[in-house]
Amino acid sequence: MTRQRTRPLPDHKTDGTRFNLRPATERVRADSLRPGNVVIESADHPALITKTAHNGGRVTLRARYIWSATTEPDWPLGTFHPAALLDRAKKGEY
């Protein structure tokens, strides 16, 4: 369960939407990501990790955009080397 934000987000983070499209991020290894983490798929496209799989020295991630309904299917975000660096939203951004 995510905590509801009590103050409005600044316009530069939402681009006129109700979603935080530009969270503060930190670079983390692909093998440290867990379901529930939010990563930046591309500019203004934060994606919630729904599943992770560690197979044969690779990390496979499945995700859903933060604005997607929980009933929408997730999709493959990609398969990465465990040491690949990805941008994860910092704690408190979601």
MODELLER restraints for C-alpha pairs under 7 A, 6 or more apart:
rsr = mdl.restraints
at = mdl.atoms
rsr.add(forms.Gaussian(group=physical.xy_distance, feature=features.Distance(at['CA:2:A'], at['CA:94:A']), mean=6.90, stdev=0.5))
rsr.add(forms.Gaussian(group=physical.xy_distance, feature=features.Distance(at['CA:13:A'], at['CA:20:A']), mean=5.48, stdev=0.5))
rsr.add(forms.Gaussian(group=physical.xy_distance, feature=features.Distance(at['CA:13:A'], at['CA:21:A']), mean=5.66, stdev=0.5))
rsr.add(forms.Gaussian(group=physical.xy_distance, feature=features.Distance(at['CA:13:A'], at['CA:22:A']), mean=4.76, stdev=0.5))
rsr.add(forms.Gaussian(group=physical.xy_distance, feature=features.Distance(at['CA:13:A'], at['CA:23:A']), mean=6.76, stdev=0.5))
rsr.add(forms.Gaussian(group=physical.xy_distance, feature=features.Distance(at['CA:14:A'], at['CA:20:A']), mean=4.93, stdev=0.5))
rsr.add(forms.Gaussian(group=physical.xy_distance, feature=features.Distance(at['CA:14:A'], at['CA:21:A']), mean=5.34, stdev=0.5))
rsr.add(forms.Gaussian(group=physical.xy_distance, feature=features.Distance(at['CA:14:A'], at['CA:22:A']), mean=6.90, stdev=0.5))
rsr.add(forms.Gaussian(group=physical.xy_distance, feature=features.Distance(at['CA:21:A'], at['CA:44:A']), mean=4.83, stdev=0.5))
rsr.add(forms.Gaussian(group=physical.xy_distance, feature=features.Distance(at['CA:21:A'], at['CA:45:A']), mean=6.33, stdev=0.5))
rsr.add(forms.Gaussian(group=physical.xy_distance, feature=features.Distance(at['CA:21:A'], at['CA:46:A']), mean=6.21, stdev=0.5))
rsr.add(forms.Gaussian(group=physical.xy_distance, feature=features.Distance(at['CA:22:A'], at['CA:44:A']), mean=5.94, stdev=0.5))
rsr.add(forms.Gaussian(group=physical.xy_distance, feature=features.Distance(at['CA:23:A'], at['CA:89:A']), mean=5.76, stdev=0.5))
rsr.add(forms.Gaussian(group=physical.xy_distance, feature=features.Distance(at['CA:23:A'], at['CA:93:A']), mean=5.89, stdev=0.5))
rsr.add(forms.Gaussian(group=physical.xy_distance, feature=features.Distance(at['CA:24:A'], at['CA:89:A']), mean=5.75, stdev=0.5))
rsr.add(forms.Gaussian(group=physical.xy_distance, feature=features.Distance(at['CA:24:A'], at['CA:90:A']), mean=5.80, stdev=0.5))
rsr.add(forms.Gaussian(group=physical.xy_distance, feature=features.Distance(at['CA:24:A'], at['CA:93:A']), mean=6.94, stdev=0.5))
rsr.add(forms.Gaussian(group=physical.xy_distance, feature=features.Distance(at['CA:25:A'], at['CA:87:A']), mean=5.70, stdev=0.5))
rsr.add(forms.Gaussian(group=physical.xy_distance, feature=features.Distance(at['CA:25:A'], at['CA:88:A']), mean=5.23, stdev=0.5))
rsr.add(forms.Gaussian(group=physical.xy_distance, feature=features.Distance(at['CA:25:A'], at['CA:89:A']), mean=4.31, stdev=0.5))
rsr.add(forms.Gaussian(group=physical.xy_distance, feature=features.Distance(at['CA:25:A'], at['CA:90:A']), mean=5.13, stdev=0.5))
rsr.add(forms.Gaussian(group=physical.xy_distance, feature=features.Distance(at['CA:26:A'], at['CA:87:A']), mean=5.50, stdev=0.5))
rsr.add(forms.Gaussian(group=physical.xy_distance, feature=features.Distance(at['CA:26:A'], at['CA:88:A']), mean=5.45, stdev=0.5))
rsr.add(forms.Gaussian(group=physical.xy_distance, feature=features.Distance(at['CA:26:A'], at['CA:89:A']), mean=6.45, stdev=0.5))
rsr.add(forms.Gaussian(group=physical.xy_distance, feature=features.Distance(at['CA:26:A'], at['CA:90:A']), mean=6.22, stdev=0.5))
rsr.add(forms.Gaussian(group=physical.xy_distance, feature=features.Distance(at['CA:27:A'], at['CA:85:A']), mean=5.78, stdev=0.5))
rsr.add(forms.Gaussian(group=physical.xy_distance, feature=features.Distance(at['CA:27:A'], at['CA:86:A']), mean=5.43, stdev=0.5))
rsr.add(forms.Gaussian(group=physical.xy_distance, feature=features.Distance(at['CA:27:A'], at['CA:87:A']), mean=4.70, stdev=0.5))
rsr.add(forms.Gaussian(group=physical.xy_distance, feature=features.Distance(at['CA:27:A'], at['CA:88:A']), mean=6.25, stdev=0.5))
rsr.add(forms.Gaussian(group=physical.xy_distance, feature=features.Distance(at['CA:28:A'], at['CA:85:A']), mean=5.27, stdev=0.5))
rsr.add(forms.Gaussian(group=physical.xy_distance, feature=features.Distance(at['CA:28:A'], at['CA:86:A']), mean=5.53, stdev=0.5))
rsr.add(forms.Gaussian(group=physical.xy_distance, feature=features.Distance(at['CA:28:A'], at['CA:87:A']), mean=6.44, stdev=0.5))
rsr.add(forms.Gaussian(group=physical.xy_distance, feature=features.Distance(at['CA:28:A'], at['CA:88:A']), mean=6.61, stdev=0.5))
rsr.add(forms.Gaussian(group=physical.xy_distance, feature=features.Distance(at['CA:29:A'], at['CA:82:A']), mean=6.44, stdev=0.5))
rsr.add(forms.Gaussian(group=physical.xy_distance, feature=features.Distance(at['CA:29:A'], at['CA:83:A']), mean=5.10, stdev=0.5))
rsr.add(forms.Gaussian(group=physical.xy_distance, feature=features.Distance(at['CA:29:A'], at['CA:84:A']), mean=5.47, stdev=0.5))
rsr.add(forms.Gaussian(group=physical.xy_distance, feature=features.Distance(at['CA:29:A'], at['CA:85:A']), mean=4.69, stdev=0.5))
rsr.add(forms.Gaussian(group=physical.xy_distance, feature=features.Distance(at['CA:29:A'], at['CA:86:A']), mean=6.33, stdev=0.5))
rsr.add(forms.Gaussian(group=physical.xy_distance, feature=features.Distance(at['CA:30:A'], at['CA:59:A']), mean=6.68, stdev=0.5))
rsr.add(forms.Gaussian(group=physical.xy_distance, feature=features.Distance(at['CA:30:A'], at['CA:80:A']), mean=6.68, stdev=0.5))
rsr.add(forms.Gaussian(group=physical.xy_distance, feature=features.Distance(at['CA:30:A'], at['CA:82:A']), mean=5.15, stdev=0.5))
rsr.add(forms.Gaussian(group=physical.xy_distance, feature=features.Distance(at['CA:30:A'], at['CA:83:A']), mean=6.05, stdev=0.5))
rsr.add(forms.Gaussian(group=physical.xy_distance, feature=features.Distance(at['CA:30:A'], at['CA:84:A']), mean=5.49, stdev=0.5))
rsr.add(forms.Gaussian(group=physical.xy_distance, feature=features.Distance(at['CA:30:A'], at['CA:85:A']), mean=6.06, stdev=0.5))
rsr.add(forms.Gaussian(group=physical.xy_distance, feature=features.Distance(at['CA:30:A'], at['CA:86:A']), mean=6.33, stdev=0.5))
rsr.add(forms.Gaussian(group=physical.xy_distance, feature=features.Distance(at['CA:31:A'], at['CA:59:A']), mean=6.29, stdev=0.5))
rsr.add(forms.Gaussian(group=physical.xy_distance, feature=features.Distance(at['CA:31:A'], at['CA:82:A']), mean=4.73, stdev=0.5))
rsr.add(forms.Gaussian(group=physical.xy_distance, feature=features.Distance(at['CA:31:A'], at['CA:83:A']), mean=6.79, stdev=0.5))
rsr.add(forms.Gaussian(group=physical.xy_distance, feature=features.Distance(at['CA:34:A'], at['CA:49:A']), mean=6.83, stdev=0.5))
rsr.add(forms.Gaussian(group=physical.xy_distance, feature=features.Distance(at['CA:34:A'], at['CA:52:A']), mean=6.58, stdev=0.5))
rsr.add(forms.Gaussian(group=physical.xy_distance, feature=features.Distance(at['CA:35:A'], at['CA:49:A']), mean=4.82, stdev=0.5))
rsr.add(forms.Gaussian(group=physical.xy_distance, feature=features.Distance(at['CA:35:A'], at['CA:50:A']), mean=4.81, stdev=0.5))
rsr.add(forms.Gaussian(group=physical.xy_distance, feature=features.Distance(at['CA:35:A'], at['CA:51:A']), mean=5.47, stdev=0.5))
rsr.add(forms.Gaussian(group=physical.xy_distance, feature=features.Distance(at['CA:35:A'], at['CA:52:A']), mean=6.72, stdev=0.5))
rsr.add(forms.Gaussian(group=physical.xy_distance, feature=features.Distance(at['CA:36:A'], at['CA:48:A']), mean=6.01, stdev=0.5))
rsr.add(forms.Gaussian(group=physical.xy_distance, feature=features.Distance(at['CA:36:A'], at['CA:49:A']), mean=5.48, stdev=0.5))
rsr.add(forms.Gaussian(group=physical.xy_distance, feature=features.Distance(at['CA:36:A'], at['CA:50:A']), mean=6.39, stdev=0.5))
rsr.add(forms.Gaussian(group=physical.xy_distance, feature=features.Distance(at['CA:37:A'], at['CA:48:A']), mean=5.88, stdev=0.5))
rsr.add(forms.Gaussian(group=physical.xy_distance, feature=features.Distance(at['CA:37:A'], at['CA:49:A']), mean=5.52, stdev=0.5))
rsr.add(forms.Gaussian(group=physical.xy_distance, feature=features.Distance(at['CA:37:A'], at['CA:88:A']), mean=6.94, stdev=0.5))
rsr.add(forms.Gaussian(group=physical.xy_distance, feature=features.Distance(at['CA:38:A'], at['CA:46:A']), mean=6.31, stdev=0.5))
rsr.add(forms.Gaussian(group=physical.xy_distance, feature=features.Distance(at['CA:38:A'], at['CA:47:A']), mean=5.40, stdev=0.5))
rsr.add(forms.Gaussian(group=physical.xy_distance, feature=features.Distance(at['CA:38:A'], at['CA:48:A']), mean=4.42, stdev=0.5))
rsr.add(forms.Gaussian(group=physical.xy_distance, feature=features.Distance(at['CA:38:A'], at['CA:49:A']), mean=6.03, stdev=0.5))
rsr.add(forms.Gaussian(group=physical.xy_distance, feature=features.Distance(at['CA:38:A'], at['CA:88:A']), mean=5.69, stdev=0.5))
rsr.add(forms.Gaussian(group=physical.xy_distance, feature=features.Distance(at['CA:38:A'], at['CA:89:A']), mean=5.50, stdev=0.5))
rsr.add(forms.Gaussian(group=physical.xy_distance, feature=features.Distance(at['CA:39:A'], at['CA:46:A']), mean=5.64, stdev=0.5))
rsr.add(forms.Gaussian(group=physical.xy_distance, feature=features.Distance(at['CA:39:A'], at['CA:47:A']), mean=5.38, stdev=0.5))
rsr.add(forms.Gaussian(group=physical.xy_distance, feature=features.Distance(at['CA:39:A'], at['CA:48:A']), mean=6.53, stdev=0.5))
rsr.add(forms.Gaussian(group=physical.xy_distance, feature=features.Distance(at['CA:39:A'], at['CA:87:A']), mean=5.53, stdev=0.5))
rsr.add(forms.Gaussian(group=physical.xy_distance, feature=features.Distance(at['CA:39:A'], at['CA:88:A']), mean=4.31, stdev=0.5))
rsr.add(forms.Gaussian(group=physical.xy_distance, feature=features.Distance(at['CA:39:A'], at['CA:89:A']), mean=5.94, stdev=0.5))
rsr.add(forms.Gaussian(group=physical.xy_distance, feature=features.Distance(at['CA:40:A'], at['CA:46:A']), mean=4.44, stdev=0.5))
rsr.add(forms.Gaussian(group=physical.xy_distance, feature=features.Distance(at['CA:40:A'], at['CA:47:A']), mean=6.06, stdev=0.5))
rsr.add(forms.Gaussian(group=physical.xy_distance, feature=features.Distance(at['CA:40:A'], at['CA:87:A']), mean=5.73, stdev=0.5))
rsr.add(forms.Gaussian(group=physical.xy_distance, feature=features.Distance(at['CA:40:A'], at['CA:88:A']), mean=6.54, stdev=0.5))
rsr.add(forms.Gaussian(group=physical.xy_distance, feature=features.Distance(at['CA:41:A'], at['CA:47:A']), mean=6.06, stdev=0.5))
rsr.add(forms.Gaussian(group=physical.xy_distance, feature=features.Distance(at['CA:45:A'], at['CA:65:A']), mean=6.85, stdev=0.5))
rsr.add(forms.Gaussian(group=physical.xy_distance, feature=features.Distance(at['CA:46:A'], at['CA:65:A']), mean=6.03, stdev=0.5))
rsr.add(forms.Gaussian(group=physical.xy_distance, feature=features.Distance(at['CA:46:A'], at['CA:66:A']), mean=6.18, stdev=0.5))
rsr.add(forms.Gaussian(group=physical.xy_distance, feature=features.Distance(at['CA:47:A'], at['CA:63:A']), mean=5.87, stdev=0.5))
rsr.add(forms.Gaussian(group=physical.xy_distance, feature=features.Distance(at['CA:47:A'], at['CA:64:A']), mean=5.39, stdev=0.5))
rsr.add(forms.Gaussian(group=physical.xy_distance, feature=features.Distance(at['CA:47:A'], at['CA:65:A']), mean=4.24, stdev=0.5))
rsr.add(forms.Gaussian(group=physical.xy_distance, feature=features.Distance(at['CA:47:A'], at['CA:66:A']), mean=5.55, stdev=0.5))
rsr.add(forms.Gaussian(group=physical.xy_distance, feature=features.Distance(at['CA:48:A'], at['CA:63:A']), mean=5.32, stdev=0.5))
rsr.add(forms.Gaussian(group=physical.xy_distance, feature=features.Distance(at['CA:48:A'], at['CA:64:A']), mean=5.35, stdev=0.5))
rsr.add(forms.Gaussian(group=physical.xy_distance, feature=features.Distance(at['CA:48:A'], at['CA:65:A']), mean=5.95, stdev=0.5))
rsr.add(forms.Gaussian(group=physical.xy_distance, feature=features.Distance(at['CA:48:A'], at['CA:66:A']), mean=5.88, stdev=0.5))
rsr.add(forms.Gaussian(group=physical.xy_distance, feature=features.Distance(at['CA:49:A'], at['CA:61:A']), mean=6.78, stdev=0.5))
rsr.add(forms.Gaussian(group=physical.xy_distance, feature=features.Distance(at['CA:49:A'], at['CA:62:A']), mean=5.93, stdev=0.5))
rsr.add(forms.Gaussian(group=physical.xy_distance, feature=features.Distance(at['CA:49:A'], at['CA:63:A']), mean=4.37, stdev=0.5))
rsr.add(forms.Gaussian(group=physical.xy_distance, feature=features.Distance(at['CA:49:A'], at['CA:64:A']), mean=6.74, stdev=0.5))
rsr.add(forms.Gaussian(group=physical.xy_distance, feature=features.Distance(at['CA:50:A'], at['CA:62:A']), mean=5.62, stdev=0.5))
rsr.add(forms.Gaussian(group=physical.xy_distance, feature=features.Distance(at['CA:50:A'], at['CA:63:A']), mean=5.01, stdev=0.5))
rsr.add(forms.Gaussian(group=physical.xy_distance, feature=features.Distance(at['CA:50:A'], at['CA:64:A']), mean=6.94, stdev=0.5))
rsr.add(forms.Gaussian(group=physical.xy_distance, feature=features.Distance(at['CA:51:A'], at['CA:61:A']), mean=5.93, stdev=0.5))
rsr.add(forms.Gaussian(group=physical.xy_distance, feature=features.Distance(at['CA:51:A'], at['CA:62:A']), mean=5.11, stdev=0.5))
rsr.add(forms.Gaussian(group=physical.xy_distance, feature=features.Distance(at['CA:51:A'], at['CA:63:A']), mean=6.95, stdev=0.5))
rsr.add(forms.Gaussian(group=physical.xy_distance, feature=features.Distance(at['CA:52:A'], at['CA:59:A']), mean=6.94, stdev=0.5))
rsr.add(forms.Gaussian(group=physical.xy_distance, feature=features.Distance(at['CA:52:A'], at['CA:60:A']), mean=5.72, stdev=0.5))
rsr.add(forms.Gaussian(group=physical.xy_distance, feature=features.Distance(at['CA:52:A'], at['CA:61:A']), mean=4.79, stdev=0.5))
rsr.add(forms.Gaussian(group=physical.xy_distance, feature=features.Distance(at['CA:52:A'], at['CA:62:A']), mean=6.48, stdev=0.5))
rsr.add(forms.Gaussian(group=physical.xy_distance, feature=features.Distance(at['CA:53:A'], at['CA:59:A']), mean=5.72, stdev=0.5))
rsr.add(forms.Gaussian(group=physical.xy_distance, feature=features.Distance(at['CA:53:A'], at['CA:60:A']), mean=5.11, stdev=0.5))
rsr.add(forms.Gaussian(group=physical.xy_distance, feature=features.Distance(at['CA:53:A'], at['CA:61:A']), mean=6.67, stdev=0.5))
rsr.add(forms.Gaussian(group=physical.xy_distance, feature=features.Distance(at['CA:54:A'], at['CA:60:A']), mean=6.47, stdev=0.5))
rsr.add(forms.Gaussian(group=physical.xy_distance, feature=features.Distance(at['CA:57:A'], at['CA:81:A']), mean=6.89, stdev=0.5))
rsr.add(forms.Gaussian(group=physical.xy_distance, feature=features.Distance(at['CA:57:A'], at['CA:82:A']), mean=6.85, stdev=0.5))
rsr.add(forms.Gaussian(group=physical.xy_distance, feature=features.Distance(at['CA:58:A'], at['CA:79:A']), mean=6.42, stdev=0.5))
rsr.add(forms.Gaussian(group=physical.xy_distance, feature=features.Distance(at['CA:58:A'], at['CA:80:A']), mean=5.61, stdev=0.5))
rsr.add(forms.Gaussian(group=physical.xy_distance, feature=features.Distance(at['CA:58:A'], at['CA:81:A']), mean=5.01, stdev=0.5))
rsr.add(forms.Gaussian(group=physical.xy_distance, feature=features.Distance(at['CA:58:A'], at['CA:82:A']), mean=5.84, stdev=0.5))
rsr.add(forms.Gaussian(group=physical.xy_distance, feature=features.Distance(at['CA:59:A'], at['CA:79:A']), mean=5.46, stdev=0.5))
rsr.add(forms.Gaussian(group=physical.xy_distance, feature=features.Distance(at['CA:59:A'], at['CA:80:A']), mean=5.11, stdev=0.5))
rsr.add(forms.Gaussian(group=physical.xy_distance, feature=features.Distance(at['CA:59:A'], at['CA:81:A']), mean=6.21, stdev=0.5))
rsr.add(forms.Gaussian(group=physical.xy_distance, feature=features.Distance(at['CA:59:A'], at['CA:82:A']), mean=5.83, stdev=0.5))
rsr.add(forms.Gaussian(group=physical.xy_distance, feature=features.Distance(at['CA:60:A'], at['CA:78:A']), mean=5.81, stdev=0.5))
rsr.add(forms.Gaussian(group=physical.xy_distance, feature=features.Distance(at['CA:60:A'], at['CA:79:A']), mean=4.22, stdev=0.5))
rsr.add(forms.Gaussian(group=physical.xy_distance, feature=features.Distance(at['CA:60:A'], at['CA:80:A']), mean=6.34, stdev=0.5))
rsr.add(forms.Gaussian(group=physical.xy_distance, feature=features.Distance(at['CA:61:A'], at['CA:76:A']), mean=6.10, stdev=0.5))
rsr.add(forms.Gaussian(group=physical.xy_distance, feature=features.Distance(at['CA:61:A'], at['CA:77:A']), mean=5.39, stdev=0.5))
rsr.add(forms.Gaussian(group=physical.xy_distance, feature=features.Distance(at['CA:61:A'], at['CA:78:A']), mean=5.63, stdev=0.5))
rsr.add(forms.Gaussian(group=physical.xy_distance, feature=features.Distance(at['CA:61:A'], at['CA:79:A']), mean=6.37, stdev=0.5))
rsr.add(forms.Gaussian(group=physical.xy_distance, feature=features.Distance(at['CA:62:A'], at['CA:74:A']), mean=6.18, stdev=0.5))
rsr.add(forms.Gaussian(group=physical.xy_distance, feature=features.Distance(at['CA:62:A'], at['CA:75:A']), mean=5.36, stdev=0.5))
rsr.add(forms.Gaussian(group=physical.xy_distance, feature=features.Distance(at['CA:62:A'], at['CA:76:A']), mean=4.37, stdev=0.5))
rsr.add(forms.Gaussian(group=physical.xy_distance, feature=features.Distance(at['CA:62:A'], at['CA:77:A']), mean=5.11, stdev=0.5))
rsr.add(forms.Gaussian(group=physical.xy_distance, feature=features.Distance(at['CA:63:A'], at['CA:74:A']), mean=5.19, stdev=0.5))
rsr.add(forms.Gaussian(group=physical.xy_distance, feature=features.Distance(at['CA:63:A'], at['CA:75:A']), mean=5.53, stdev=0.5))
rsr.add(forms.Gaussian(group=physical.xy_distance, feature=features.Distance(at['CA:63:A'], at['CA:76:A']), mean=6.36, stdev=0.5))
rsr.add(forms.Gaussian(group=physical.xy_distance, feature=features.Distance(at['CA:63:A'], at['CA:77:A']), mean=5.85, stdev=0.5))
rsr.add(forms.Gaussian(group=physical.xy_distance, feature=features.Distance(at['CA:64:A'], at['CA:74:A']), mean=4.89, stdev=0.5))
rsr.add(forms.Gaussian(group=physical.xy_distance, feature=features.Distance(at['CA:64:A'], at['CA:75:A']), mean=6.46, stdev=0.5))
